[in-house]
Structures are given as structure tokens and as C-alpha cells.
Amino acid sequence: MGALRVGTSGWSYPGGKGTWNGVFYPKRGGGRRGGFDELAFYAERFDTVEINSSFYGPPRPEVSRDWVRRTPAAFEFSLKLYQKFTHPSMYKAGRLKDVPGTPEQLDALARVNQADVDVFRGAIDPLASGGKLGALLAQFPASFKDAPESRAHLEWLLATFRDYPVAVELRHRSWSDDLAGTLMLLNAFGAALVQIDEPKFRLSIRQNQLPNVKGFYYMRLHGRNAAEWWRHRSSEDRYNYLYSADELKPIVESAVAARELVRKAYLYLNNHFAAKSVANAAMVKDMIGDPVGAELPAELTAAYPPLAPVAARVPVERKRV
């Protein structure tokens, strides 16, 4: 039976209405001493985290080395691939919006090249060599449909990063309409199809929550805030959702069943608004009989009452005195 690691997507949300400060972390300027280490605080309670910031730019190698230093030996990081690998149009609209050039020239700049691969490999090398690299997450947009050119790009990506565990998040229904073909491609490279829980729409991918490879299993929970999924004032509003224990139960049962079939399993909560992902991650760990590694802040349990019995079951020796 493989280990089931549970964590959140990201650990630092310092701004916006959905900040974690004052909920999971102390408020800035109020009970928060200088030099407070959010990552170390988080890593006392969970044994893995999914890094989202790598989507916007590969971390510098010295930053990755610092992550290794600040976390326990058994802690693991999963990283989202840089947007240029999976979202070239977003990269073009953001990074290249002020770059002069013809549309053809900008398209060429937006295409991934070997230098991009080498930079990303260098960025994650401290994690890999330190034994703390979980998986790489290739998260494709909902517009990424099953088509010959899409399959060719996905095959190239999997071949390029075949030295690492790669989890692929596909969102468009065309990929599940030809599930056999999709799994044949992923299985050839030992890549895991990400099992996602999110609001489902007509063109959303359909999933069975089963593992497709024996190497590892990867599940992400985005919340079920359908009303604000596509229409919201701020992007963080999409993730303003707290799973109930009843909603989590069948999801956890699927993850527990999957870990019987794989060597490693990862479950990440991405409903990060106001640390709701932290509350749900703690609930999931409690459900699988693996309590969080240290006591939960009183502010968190006060904000989310369903968490109270979970916090009470944290072993005494793990609580601070």
C-alpha cells in the first residue's frame, strides 16, 4: 500500500479577501513576530505542498534550496509546470504584451524551447537531488481539446520530463470521450491522469477517480463554487468553498482505495480562499487516520466549526505547550 500525502495548493496567501493571515497564520503586525516562517509553520502540520507560483515563473535554484532547508526530511513538493509549457496563449498575453514584434514573431517567442526546459530543470534540481520532489503538475486549460496537435504537444511534454513523475490535468471532455486513447498516451510515459473535483459543466472532463498507472496517483480538489467559477469579481472568489465532511467522505474513500494500487498518492486541496483548503486538508488527514503534525490555530477552528473535533483529536504530544 502506498503512502497518501495530503496538503494544499500553495502555502502563502498574504493578500486579498481570502488571505490566510489571521486565519491559519498570525496577522501581520499583531501577534506575528519578525521572521515568522510560513513554510516551516505549514510543514509542521502537513507533509506535502503543491507549488502554484512555478506556473508564473520557475523558482530560482537558490529558492528551491531554501525550501529544502526549511522543511523536514520527509517533506515533499509538487510543482506546477511553467505556463509557457501548458498555456502559451496566457504567456503571450501576459509576458509578451509589451514586447514589440509582429504576431508571427510573438508566436515564435511564446513557443517553448530547450532553454526553457533547461531553466526549469535547473530550478527543480535542488528539490530532486534533496529527495523532496513529489511530482510535476502539467495543468492544461479547459480550452486544450483532444486533437492531433494537442496530443503531439502532450507527447513531447511527457517525453521531455520523463525523468520525473508527471501528473497531467486535462479539463476538456474530449479527453474522456476517448479515455482509452488518452490513457494509452499517458501510460506510455508513466504519467498520472489528475483526478479533479470541481464544478462540472457540459464540456468538463468526466472522471472515475481510478489510478491509471502503478507509480503514483494524483488528486486535486478545487471546490464546488459553480456560481462564481466563470463569473467572479476576483479570481480568488472561484475557490471560496468549504467541503463538508459528507462531501469529502466519498472522495477520501476513492483516494484510500487508489493508494492500495499505487506506490505513492497525493491529494491536494485548492479551495484556498481564507485557508479553507487548510481546514479541509486537516479533515481529510483525520479521515485517513493521519492527524496533522501539530496543533491547529484557534482562529482556524473558530472560523470553521466542523474542524473542532478534528483539532481535538490531534495527539497531545503534537500540541505546543
C-alpha positions as CSV (number, residue, x, y, z in Angstrom):
1,M,0.0,0.0,0.0
2,G,1.4,3.4,-1.0
3,A,1.5,6.4,1.2
4,L,-1.2,9.0,0.9
5,R,0.1,12.5,1.3
6,V,-2.4,15.3,1.9
7,G,-1.7,19.0,1.5
8,T,-2.8,22.3,0.0
9,S,-2.1,24.0,-3.3
10,G,0.2,26.8,-2.2
11,W,1.1,27.9,1.3
12,S,1.3,31.6,1.1
13,Y,-1.8,33.8,0.5
14,P,-0.9,37.2,2.1
15,G,-3.4,39.5,0.4
16,G,-7.0,39.8,-0.8
17,K,-10.2,38.9,1.0
18,G,-9.1,35.3,1.1
19,T,-5.8,35.9,2.9
20,W,-4.6,33.2,5.3
21,N,-3.2,35.8,7.7
22,G,-5.3,35.9,10.8
23,V,-6.9,32.5,10.0
24,F,-4.1,30.0,9.6
25,Y,-1.1,32.3,10.1
26,P,-0.9,35.1,12.7
27,K,-2.0,38.5,11.5
28,R,0.8,40.8,10.3
29,G,1.7,43.2,13.0
30,G,-0.4,41.5,15.6
31,G,1.0,38.5,17.4
32,R,3.3,37.8,14.4
33,R,6.9,38.2,15.3
34,G,9.5,39.2,12.8
35,G,11.0,36.4,10.8
36,F,7.9,34.2,11.0
37,D,8.4,31.3,8.6
38,E,5.1,30.4,6.9
39,L,6.5,27.4,5.2
40,A,8.1,25.9,8.3
41,F,4.8,26.5,10.2
42,Y,2.9,24.8,7.4
43,A,5.4,21.9,7.2
44,E,4.9,21.2,10.9
45,R,1.3,20.2,10.1
46,F,1.4,18.7,6.6
47,D,4.0,16.5,4.7
48,T,3.5,17.9,1.2
49,V,2.5,21.1,-0.6
50,E,1.8,21.9,-4.3
51,I,3.6,24.9,-5.6
52,N,1.5,27.2,-7.8
53,S,3.9,30.1,-8.1
54,S,6.1,28.0,-10.5
55,F,3.3,28.4,-13.1
56,Y,4.2,32.1,-13.4
57,G,7.9,31.6,-13.4
58,P,10.4,28.8,-12.5
59,P,11.8,29.4,-9.0
60,R,15.5,30.3,-8.7
61,P,17.6,27.4,-7.7
62,E,18.6,29.2,-4.5
63,V,15.0,29.5,-3.6
64,S,14.4,25.8,-4.1
65,R,17.5,25.0,-2.0
66,D,16.0,27.2,0.7
67,W,12.7,25.3,0.6
68,V,14.7,22.1,1.2
69,R,16.4,23.7,4.2
70,R,13.2,24.9,5.8
71,T,11.3,21.7,5.7
72,P,11.6,18.3,7.4
73,A,13.5,15.5,5.7
74,A,10.3,13.6,4.6
75,F,8.5,16.6,3.2
76,E,7.7,16.7,-0.5
77,F,7.0,19.5,-3.0
78,S,4.9,19.0,-6.2
79,L,5.3,21.8,-8.7
80,K,3.1,23.2,-11.4
81,L,4.9,23.4,-14.7
82,Y,5.6,26.9,-16.1
83,Q,2.8,28.4,-18.1
84,K,4.8,28.5,-21.3
85,F,4.7,24.7,-21.3
86,T,0.9,24.5,-20.9
87,H,-0.7,27.9,-21.5
88,P,1.3,29.6,-24.4
89,S,-1.6,32.0,-25.1
90,M,-1.6,33.1,-21.5
91,Y,2.1,33.5,-21.6
92,K,1.9,35.6,-24.7
93,A,-0.9,37.8,-23.3
94,G,0.9,38.4,-20.1
95,R,4.7,38.2,-20.5
96,L,4.8,39.4,-24.1
97,K,2.1,42.1,-24.1
98,D,4.6,45.0,-24.2
99,V,7.1,43.2,-26.4
100,P,7.3,44.8,-29.9
101,G,7.0,42.5,-32.9
102,T,4.7,41.0,-35.5
103,P,2.1,38.4,-34.4
104,E,4.3,35.7,-36.1
105,Q,7.3,36.9,-34.1
106,L,5.4,36.9,-30.8
107,D,4.0,33.4,-31.6
108,A,7.6,32.2,-32.0
109,L,8.6,33.7,-28.7
110,A,5.7,32.1,-27.0
111,R,6.7,28.6,-28.2
112,V,8.7,26.7,-25.6
113,N,12.3,25.9,-26.4
114,Q,15.2,23.9,-25.0
115,A,16.4,26.9,-23.0
116,D,13.0,27.0,-21.2
117,V,13.4,23.3,-20.4
118,D,16.9,23.7,-19.1
119,V,15.9,26.6,-16.8
120,F,13.0,24.6,-15.3
121,R,15.1,21.6,-14.8
122,G,17.7,23.7,-13.0
123,A,15.0,25.2,-10.9
124,I,13.8,21.9,-9.6
125,D,17.1,20.1,-9.3
126,P,17.7,21.1,-5.6
127,L,14.4,19.5,-4.8
128,A,15.0,16.4,-6.8
129,S,18.6,15.9,-5.5
130,G,17.4,16.6,-2.0
131,G,14.8,13.8,-2.3
132,K,11.9,16.3,-1.8
133,L,10.4,16.4,-5.3
134,G,6.9,14.8,-5.4
135,A,5.6,15.3,-8.9
136,L,5.4,17.8,-11.7
137,L,1.8,19.0,-12.5
138,A,1.0,19.8,-16.1
139,Q,-2.2,21.7,-15.8
140,F,-3.8,22.4,-19.2
141,P,-6.6,25.0,-19.7
142,A,-10.2,24.0,-20.4
143,S,-9.6,25.1,-24.0
144,F,-7.0,22.4,-24.5
145,K,-9.0,19.9,-26.6
146,D,-8.2,16.4,-27.8
147,A,-6.8,17.0,-31.3
148,P,-3.7,15.7,-33.2
149,E,-1.7,18.8,-32.4
150,S,-2.7,18.7,-28.8
151,R,-1.6,15.0,-28.5
152,A,1.6,15.8,-30.2
153,H,2.4,18.6,-27.8
154,L,1.4,16.4,-24.8
155,E,3.6,13.6,-26.0
156,W,6.5,16.0,-26.4
157,L,6.0,17.3,-22.9
158,L,5.9,13.9,-21.4
159,A,9.0,12.8,-23.2
160,T,10.8,16.0,-22.2
161,F,10.1,15.4,-18.5
162,R,10.1,11.6,-18.5
163,D,12.8,11.6,-15.8
164,Y,10.2,12.9,-13.3
165,P,6.8,11.8,-12.1
166,V,4.4,13.9,-14.2
167,A,0.7,14.4,-13.4
168,V,-1.5,15.7,-16.2
169,E,-4.6,17.7,-15.5
170,L,-6.9,17.7,-18.6
171,R,-10.2,19.6,-18.3
172,H,-12.0,19.3,-21.7
173,R,-14.5,16.5,-22.1
174,S,-13.0,15.4,-25.4
175,W,-10.2,13.7,-23.5
176,S,-12.6,11.5,-21.6
177,D,-14.7,10.9,-24.7
178,D,-11.7,8.9,-25.9
179,L,-10.5,7.7,-22.5
180,A,-8.7,4.7,-23.9
181,G,-6.6,6.8,-26.2
182,T,-5.8,9.3,-23.5
183,L,-4.7,6.7,-21.1
184,M,-2.7,4.9,-23.7
185,L,-0.6,8.1,-24.2
186,L,-0.2,8.8,-20.5
187,N,0.6,5.2,-19.6
188,A,3.3,5.0,-22.1
189,F,5.2,7.6,-20.1
190,G,4.1,6.5,-16.6
191,A,2.2,9.8,-16.2
192,A,-0.8,10.0,-13.9
193,L,-4.1,11.5,-15.1
194,V,-5.1,14.0,-12.4
195,Q,-8.4,13.3,-10.8
196,I,-10.1,16.6,-10.2
197,D,-13.1,17.6,-8.1
198,E,-14.6,20.9,-9.3
199,P,-17.9,22.2,-10.7
200,K,-18.9,20.2,-13.7
201,F,-20.3,21.8,-16.9
202,R,-21.3,20.4,-20.3
203,L,-17.7,20.3,-21.7
204,S,-16.0,19.3,-18.4
205,I,-13.9,16.1,-18.4
206,R,-15.6,13.1,-16.9
207,Q,-13.5,11.0,-14.5
208,N,-13.8,7.8,-12.5
209,Q,-11.2,8.6,-9.7
210,L,-9.2,5.5,-10.5
211,P,-5.5,5.3,-10.9
212,N,-4.2,4.8,-14.4
213,V,-0.5,3.9,-13.5
214,K,1.0,2.0,-10.6
215,G,3.7,4.6,-10.0
216,F,1.5,7.2,-8.3
217,Y,-1.9,8.8,-8.0
218,Y,-2.7,12.5,-8.1
219,M,-6.0,14.1,-7.0
220,R,-6.9,17.9,-6.8
221,L,-9.9,19.4,-5.1
222,H,-10.8,22.8,-6.4
223,G,-14.1,23.3,-4.5
224,R,-17.6,23.4,-6.0
225,N,-18.4,27.1,-6.2
226,A,-20.2,26.8,-9.5
227,A,-21.9,30.2,-9.2
228,E,-18.5,32.0,-9.2
229,W,-16.5,29.6,-11.3
230,W,-16.6,31.6,-14.5
231,R,-18.1,34.9,-13.3
232,H,-16.4,36.5,-10.3
233,R,-15.1,39.8,-9.2
234,S,-11.7,38.4,-8.3
235,S,-10.1,35.1,-9.3
236,E,-9.8,34.0,-5.6
237,D,-13.6,34.0,-5.4
238,R,-13.7,30.9,-7.5
239,Y,-12.1,29.0,-4.7
240,N,-14.3,30.2,-1.9
241,Y,-15.8,26.9,-0.9
242,L,-15.6,24.7,2.1
243,Y,-16.2,20.9,1.6
244,S,-18.5,19.3,4.2
245,A,-17.4,16.0,5.9
246,D,-20.2,14.3,3.9
247,E,-18.8,15.7,0.6
248,L,-15.3,14.6,1.5
249,K,-16.2,11.1,2.6
250,P,-16.6,9.5,-0.9
251,I,-13.6,11.4,-2.2
252,V,-11.4,10.1,0.6
253,E,-12.7,6.6,0.1
254,S,-11.6,6.8,-3.6
255,A,-8.2,8.1,-2.6
256,V,-7.7,5.4,0.0
257,A,-8.8,2.7,-2.4
258,A,-6.4,4.1,-5.0
259,R,-3.4,4.1,-2.7
260,E,-3.8,0.3,-2.4
261,L,-2.9,0.1,-6.1
262,V,0.0,2.6,-6.3
263,R,3.3,3.3,-4.7
264,K,2.5,6.9,-3.8
265,A,-0.6,9.0,-3.7
266,Y,-1.1,12.8,-3.5
267,L,-4.2,14.7,-2.6
268,Y,-4.2,18.5,-2.7
269,L,-6.9,21.0,-1.7
270,N,-7.0,24.1,-3.9
271,N,-10.1,25.8,-2.3
272,H,-7.6,28.2,-0.8
273,F,-9.9,31.2,-0.1
274,A,-9.4,32.2,3.6
275,A,-7.5,28.9,4.3
276,K,-10.5,26.7,3.6
277,S,-8.1,24.3,1.9
278,V,-6.2,24.0,5.2
279,A,-9.3,23.2,7.1
280,N,-10.4,20.6,4.5
281,A,-6.9,19.1,4.3
282,A,-6.9,18.6,8.1
283,M,-10.3,17.0,7.9
284,V,-9.0,14.6,5.2
285,K,-6.0,13.7,7.2
286,D,-8.2,12.9,10.2
287,M,-10.4,10.7,8.0
288,I,-7.5,8.6,6.9
289,G,-6.2,8.3,10.5
290,D,-3.2,10.5,10.0
291,P,-3.6,13.6,12.2
292,V,-1.9,16.8,11.4
293,G,1.6,17.1,12.8
294,A,0.9,20.0,15.2
295,E,-2.0,21.8,16.8
296,L,-4.3,23.8,14.6
297,P,-4.6,27.6,15.3
298,A,-7.6,28.6,17.4
299,E,-8.5,31.1,14.7
300,L,-8.8,28.4,12.1
301,T,-11.1,26.2,14.2
302,A,-13.2,29.2,15.2
303,A,-13.6,30.1,11.5
304,Y,-14.6,26.6,10.5
305,P,-16.5,24.8,13.3
306,P,-16.6,21.4,11.6
307,L,-12.8,21.4,12.2
308,A,-13.2,21.5,16.0
309,P,-13.5,17.7,16.6
310,V,-10.5,17.2,14.2
311,A,-8.4,19.6,16.2
312,A,-9.4,17.9,19.4
313,R,-8.0,14.6,18.1
314,V,-4.5,15.9,17.4
315,P,-2.3,13.9,19.8
316,V,-1.3,15.7,22.9
317,E,2.4,15.2,22.2
318,R,1.9,17.1,18.9
319,K,0.4,20.1,20.6
320,R,2.5,23.0,21.7
321,V,2.7,23.8,25.4
